[in-house]
């Protein structure tokens, strides 16, 4: 399998499909949307069929200043999360406005550890929680378009996701996999690539609308997130590049303690990415992708390191890939 055909197979496996995941349990400055979830080839919607994408997500972060967690204020917080995020995507035969329609479902399950200083009985004490459970399920959909002119390839997509407050949550607990609030995320993605050079660039701009936590009456503000990825595909089944994200809270939190002010959150993340596509069946290629984001410039939220290890497998492809030496195999 040559490098250009691998690009096509990778595109078919890593189409974004408008999904998100569970984030670290920080009510102020935090979001249901999982930064870094949409990586390389984010705008590409592959051939009709059923696809499985499994993300193993690790996050290690902290913050010295006071942070609202549930109905408590926590200082000098540290948080670690190890979560498996299983996503099944169905790319339908339907088209809308000339674009291909896809729907997806996602369910996170994992462990989260949170520790910090809290006030109890008038004294500052160190407290911690460790929980292993399901997070909030997500349903999403997307519409994708593509165009090719010689070696130049372009793809566009729009997406929407709904977060259901059905994950494990307990008011007053420091660590929660569920957010206990509805949330909606909408946005668009763009991918450009050159078959001859093996280069690819993708960008995703989205907006997350967070609902109120009914148990704490805390309403996290709405947010913007921008994610980008640039990769060079190599002739030995590998691809390598850089990934990054920027999250900016646009509206203030409400319902929190007055001492926190509007508590608008912000963070940047940047790091390397490498992927490998296994040689094998043309109809059922398997791709591994590793991304590491080092966070910096955080305001009013935790800051640390996030790692994604992604396995992508097509379960069933409705129309067989065409033969060829480039992305025509994935069109």
C-alpha positions as CSV (number, residue, x, y, z in Angstrom):
1,X,0.0,0.0,0.0
2,X,1.6,3.3,-1.1
3,X,1.6,6.5,0.9
4,X,-1.2,8.2,-1.1
5,X,-3.6,5.3,-0.7
6,X,-2.9,5.3,3.0
7,X,-3.9,9.0,3.1
8,X,-7.3,8.0,1.7
9,X,-7.7,5.2,4.2
10,X,-6.8,7.5,7.1
11,X,-9.3,10.0,5.9
12,X,-12.0,7.4,5.8
13,X,-11.3,6.4,9.4
14,X,-10.7,9.8,11.0
15,X,-13.6,11.8,9.7
16,X,-14.7,14.1,12.6
17,X,-18.5,13.4,12.4
18,X,-19.2,16.2,14.8
19,X,-18.6,14.4,18.1
20,X,-17.4,15.4,21.5
21,X,-16.6,13.8,24.8
22,X,-16.5,14.3,28.6
23,X,-14.1,16.8,30.1
24,X,-12.5,17.2,33.4
25,X,-15.0,18.0,36.3
26,X,-14.6,21.7,36.7
27,X,-17.9,23.5,36.8
28,X,-16.5,27.1,36.5
29,X,-14.5,27.5,33.3
30,X,-15.1,23.8,32.3
31,X,-17.1,22.4,29.4
32,X,-18.8,19.2,28.2
33,X,-16.8,19.5,25.0
34,X,-13.5,17.6,25.1
35,X,-10.7,19.7,23.6
36,X,-8.6,17.8,21.1
37,X,-11.3,15.4,20.1
38,X,-11.3,16.6,16.5
39,X,-7.9,16.1,15.1
40,X,-6.5,15.5,11.6
41,X,-8.8,15.3,8.6
42,X,-11.6,16.7,10.8
43,X,-13.9,17.8,7.9
44,X,-13.8,14.6,5.9
45,X,-17.0,12.5,6.0
46,X,-16.0,9.1,4.6
47,X,-17.9,6.6,2.4
48,X,-21.3,5.3,3.6
49,X,-20.9,2.6,6.3
50,X,-20.4,2.0,10.0
51,X,-17.2,3.1,11.7
52,X,-15.8,2.5,15.2
53,X,-13.5,5.1,16.8
54,X,-12.1,4.3,20.3
55,X,-10.3,7.0,22.1
56,X,-8.2,6.3,25.3
57,X,-7.9,9.8,26.9
58,X,-5.5,10.7,29.7
59,X,-5.5,14.1,31.4
60,X,-3.3,15.4,34.2
61,X,-3.8,19.0,35.4
62,X,-4.1,21.3,38.3
63,X,-4.8,24.8,39.5
64,X,-3.7,26.7,42.6
65,X,-6.5,29.3,42.8
66,X,-10.1,28.6,44.0
67,X,-12.3,26.7,41.6
68,X,-16.0,25.8,42.0
69,X,-16.6,22.1,42.0
70,X,-20.3,21.2,42.4
71,X,-21.5,23.2,45.4
72,X,-18.0,23.6,46.9
73,X,-15.0,25.9,46.5
74,X,-11.7,24.0,46.1
75,X,-8.2,25.5,46.2
76,X,-4.9,24.0,45.0
77,X,-6.8,21.5,42.9
78,X,-5.2,18.5,41.2
79,X,-7.1,16.3,38.7
80,X,-6.3,13.1,36.8
81,X,-8.6,11.4,34.3
82,X,-8.2,8.1,32.4
83,X,-11.2,7.6,30.1
84,X,-12.2,5.2,27.3
85,X,-14.5,7.0,24.8
86,X,-16.2,4.7,22.4
87,X,-17.8,6.2,19.3
88,X,-19.9,4.5,16.6
89,X,-20.6,6.5,13.5
90,X,-23.0,5.7,10.7
91,X,-22.4,7.5,7.4
92,X,-25.7,7.2,5.6
93,X,-26.5,7.1,1.9
94,X,-28.5,10.3,2.3
95,X,-27.4,13.7,1.0
96,X,-28.6,17.1,2.0
97,X,-27.7,20.2,0.0
98,X,-25.2,18.1,-1.9
99,X,-23.4,16.9,1.3
100,X,-23.2,13.5,2.8
101,X,-25.1,12.9,6.1
102,X,-23.7,11.1,9.1
103,X,-24.9,10.4,12.6
104,X,-22.9,9.3,15.7
105,X,-23.2,8.1,19.3
106,X,-20.6,8.3,22.0
107,X,-20.2,6.9,25.5
108,X,-17.3,7.6,27.9
109,X,-16.3,5.3,30.7
110,X,-13.4,5.8,33.0
111,X,-11.8,7.0,36.2
112,X,-11.3,10.5,37.6
113,X,-9.3,11.5,40.7
114,X,-9.7,15.0,42.1
115,X,-8.0,16.5,45.2
116,X,-7.8,19.9,46.8
117,X,-8.3,22.1,49.8
118,X,-11.8,22.8,51.1
119,X,-13.3,24.6,54.1
120,X,-15.0,22.3,56.6
121,X,-16.2,23.4,60.0
122,X,-14.4,26.7,59.6
123,X,-11.0,25.0,58.9
124,X,-9.2,24.4,55.7
125,X,-8.7,20.6,55.1
126,X,-7.4,18.5,52.2
127,X,-10.1,16.3,50.6
128,X,-10.1,14.0,47.6
129,X,-12.4,11.8,45.6
130,X,-11.8,8.9,43.2
131,X,-14.7,7.7,40.9
132,X,-14.9,5.1,38.1
133,X,-18.2,5.3,36.2
134,X,-19.9,6.3,32.9
135,X,-19.9,9.9,31.7
136,X,-22.5,11.8,29.8
137,X,-23.6,10.1,26.5
138,X,-23.5,12.2,23.3
139,X,-25.5,12.1,20.1
140,X,-24.4,14.1,17.0
141,X,-24.7,14.5,13.3
142,X,-22.8,16.1,10.5
143,X,-23.0,17.0,6.8
144,X,-19.9,16.9,4.7
145,X,-18.9,18.1,1.2
146,X,-15.7,17.5,-0.8
147,X,-14.0,18.7,-4.0
148,X,-11.0,17.7,-5.9
149,X,-8.9,19.5,-8.5
150,X,-6.0,17.4,-9.6
151,X,-3.8,16.8,-6.6
152,X,-5.6,19.4,-4.5
153,X,-8.4,18.2,-2.2
154,X,-10.8,20.2,-0.1
155,X,-13.5,19.1,2.4
156,X,-16.0,21.0,4.4
157,X,-18.5,19.9,7.1
158,X,-20.9,21.3,9.6
159,X,-21.8,19.4,12.8
160,X,-24.0,19.5,15.9
161,X,-23.9,17.5,19.2
162,X,-26.2,17.1,22.2
163,X,-24.8,16.1,25.6
164,X,-27.3,14.2,27.8
165,X,-27.0,14.7,31.6
166,X,-27.1,10.9,32.2
167,X,-23.6,10.3,33.4
168,X,-22.5,9.5,37.0
169,X,-22.9,12.6,39.2
170,X,-23.3,13.3,42.9
171,X,-23.7,16.8,44.3
172,X,-21.0,17.8,46.7
173,X,-18.5,15.2,45.4
174,X,-15.2,16.5,44.0
175,X,-14.9,13.9,41.2
176,X,-17.8,13.4,38.8
177,X,-17.7,11.8,35.3
178,X,-21.1,13.4,34.5
179,X,-21.7,17.2,34.3
180,X,-25.4,17.1,35.4
181,X,-26.4,19.6,32.8
182,X,-27.5,19.7,29.2
183,X,-25.1,21.1,26.6
184,X,-25.1,21.7,22.8
185,X,-22.1,22.0,20.6
186,X,-22.3,23.3,16.9
187,X,-19.6,24.2,14.5
188,X,-17.8,23.7,11.1
189,X,-14.6,22.1,9.9
190,X,-12.3,22.6,6.9
191,X,-9.7,20.2,5.5
192,X,-7.2,20.9,2.7
193,X,-4.7,18.4,1.3
194,X,-2.2,17.8,-1.5
195,X,-2.0,14.2,-2.8
196,X,1.4,14.7,-4.5
197,X,3.1,16.2,-1.5
198,X,1.2,14.2,1.1
199,X,0.4,17.3,3.2
200,X,-2.8,17.9,5.1
201,X,-4.2,20.7,7.2
202,X,-7.5,20.8,9.2
203,X,-9.3,23.4,11.3
204,X,-12.5,23.2,13.4
205,X,-14.4,26.1,14.9
206,X,-17.1,25.3,17.3
207,X,-19.4,26.9,20.0
208,X,-20.6,25.1,23.1
209,X,-23.8,26.2,24.9
210,X,-23.7,25.0,28.5
211,X,-26.9,24.6,30.5
212,X,-27.5,25.0,34.2
213,X,-26.7,22.4,36.8
214,X,-30.1,22.0,38.6
215,X,-28.5,20.7,41.8
216,X,-26.2,23.6,42.3
217,X,-28.0,26.3,40.3
218,X,-24.6,27.0,38.6
219,X,-24.8,28.0,34.9
220,X,-21.4,27.7,33.1
221,X,-21.0,30.3,30.3
222,X,-20.9,29.6,26.6
223,X,-17.6,28.9,24.9
224,X,-15.7,28.9,21.6
225,X,-13.1,26.3,20.7
226,X,-10.7,26.3,17.7
227,X,-8.7,23.1,16.9
228,X,-6.1,22.7,14.2
229,X,-3.9,19.9,12.9
230,X,-1.2,19.8,10.3
231,X,0.3,16.5,9.1
232,X,2.8,15.1,6.6
233,X,2.0,11.6,5.3
234,X,5.1,9.4,4.8
235,X,5.7,6.4,2.5
236,X,6.1,3.9,5.3
237,X,2.5,3.8,6.7
238,X,3.3,6.7,9.1
239,X,2.2,10.3,9.3
240,X,3.5,13.0,11.7
241,X,2.6,16.6,12.5
242,X,1.4,19.1,15.0
243,X,-1.9,19.7,16.7
244,X,-3.3,22.4,18.8
245,X,-6.4,24.0,20.4
246,X,-7.7,27.3,21.9
247,X,-10.7,27.4,24.2
248,X,-12.2,30.8,25.1
249,X,-15.3,31.3,27.3
250,X,-17.5,34.0,25.8
251,X,-20.1,34.6,28.4
252,X,-19.9,34.7,32.2
253,X,-20.8,32.0,34.6
254,X,-23.9,32.7,36.7
255,X,-25.1,31.3,40.0
256,X,-21.6,31.0,41.6
257,X,-20.1,32.8,44.6
258,X,-19.7,36.6,44.1
259,X,-16.0,36.4,45.0
260,X,-15.4,34.5,41.7
261,X,-16.6,37.3,39.5
262,X,-17.6,36.3,35.9
263,X,-15.1,33.4,36.0
264,X,-14.5,33.2,32.3
265,X,-12.2,30.4,31.3
266,X,-9.4,30.2,28.7
267,X,-6.7,27.7,27.7
268,X,-4.3,26.9,24.8
269,X,-2.9,23.5,23.9
270,X,-0.1,22.5,21.5
271,X,1.8,19.3,20.8
272,X,2.9,16.5,18.4
273,X,0.9,13.9,16.6
274,X,1.8,10.6,14.9
275,X,-0.3,8.0,13.2
276,X,0.2,4.6,11.6
277,X,-2.1,2.7,9.2
278,X,-1.8,-1.1,9.1
279,X,-1.4,-2.7,5.7
280,X,-4.0,-5.3,5.0
281,X,-7.5,-5.4,3.6
282,X,-8.4,-2.5,1.5
283,X,-12.0,-2.6,2.8
284,X,-11.1,-2.8,6.5
285,X,-7.9,-0.8,7.3
286,X,-7.0,-0.1,10.9
287,X,-5.4,3.2,12.0
288,X,-3.7,4.2,15.2
289,X,-3.3,7.9,16.1
290,X,-1.4,9.4,19.1
291,X,-1.8,13.1,20.0
292,X,-0.3,15.0,22.9
293,X,-1.5,18.5,23.9
294,X,0.5,20.5,26.4
295,X,-1.7,23.3,27.9
296,X,-0.6,26.8,28.7
297,X,-2.1,30.3,29.2
298,X,-4.9,29.0,31.3
299,X,-7.3,31.3,33.1
300,X,-10.0,30.2,35.6
301,X,-9.6,26.5,34.8
302,X,-7.1,23.7,35.3
303,X,-4.1,23.4,33.1
304,X,-2.0,20.4,32.3
305,X,-1.4,17.7,29.6
306,X,-3.9,15.8,27.5
307,X,-3.1,12.6,25.5
308,X,-5.3,10.8,23.0
309,X,-4.6,7.3,21.7
310,X,-7.1,6.6,19.0
311,X,-8.0,3.3,17.3
312,X,-10.1,3.6,14.1
313,X,-11.8,0.6,12.4
314,X,-14.5,0.5,9.7
315,X,-17.0,-2.1,10.8
316,X,-18.9,-2.1,7.5
317,X,-18.4,-0.1,4.3
318,X,-21.5,0.1,2.2
319,X,-19.7,1.0,-1.1
320,X,-16.4,-0.6,-1.8
321,X,-13.3,1.7,-2.1
322,X,-12.2,2.4,-5.6
323,X,-8.8,1.3,-6.7
324,X,-6.1,4.0,-7.2
325,X,-3.0,5.5,-5.8
326,X,-4.5,8.5,-3.9
327,X,-7.6,9.6,-2.0
328,X,-9.9,8.3,-4.8
329,X,-9.9,5.2,-2.6
330,X,-11.8,7.1,0.1
331,X,-14.2,9.2,-2.1
